[in-house]
Amino acid sequence: MTIKVLLADDQTLLRSAFRILVDSEPDMTVVGEASDGAQAYELTRAARPDVVLMDIRMPGTDGLAATRMISQDPELTGVRVVILTTFEVDDYVVQSLRAGASGFLGKGAEPDEMLGAIRVAAAGEALLSPAATKGLIAKFLAQGDSSGGEGPAGPGSERLATLTGREREVLVLVAGGLSNDEIAEQLEVSPLTVKTHVNRAMAKLGARDRAQLVVIAYESGLVRPRVQ
């Protein structure tokens, strides 16, 4: 299966470099380029990429707004957005996840790291770059959004009432950054069983992927940040 990638960045030179990198991979292809958020959204609707590499700062409609538009479009539920930025700071991590992004990566990432990010996002996994530590994300999610906005999932512990005890347990471990294999080992079940629990939790909570499960776990209060 070939992963279809859409590039959204206002710098032509960077888009060209990203295109060469992506198209050099046998399992990837670039299906479109956008220079602003509005164009990125329209091209996403037209090309239906698997992954959008989205610059966070663009003229007009920025990357966060475009990500939100994509994540809220019921026809684009299969699209994953990876936010790219030179400003790898805590606030952007949280805003990106709340907007519906599946991951966050600094533009200074190595080529292999970027390609890996595309594959991880396409597989529906949560992706956070090394600088975006879980502790910082937990801290800022717990503090709430200063703009007063809600993420695609929205806070509210009542939503967790739909989960079984095991699904809640798996959700806590997902929020802790554990993979399916690691969760399976800890709970002494098979990875396939864990995957089933994760998929059911996503369906019940309306989460697009594991990244959104992390947001829900913290914003609902199910998981709380550790005191540093």
Disulfide bonds with the S-S distance in Angstrom:
none
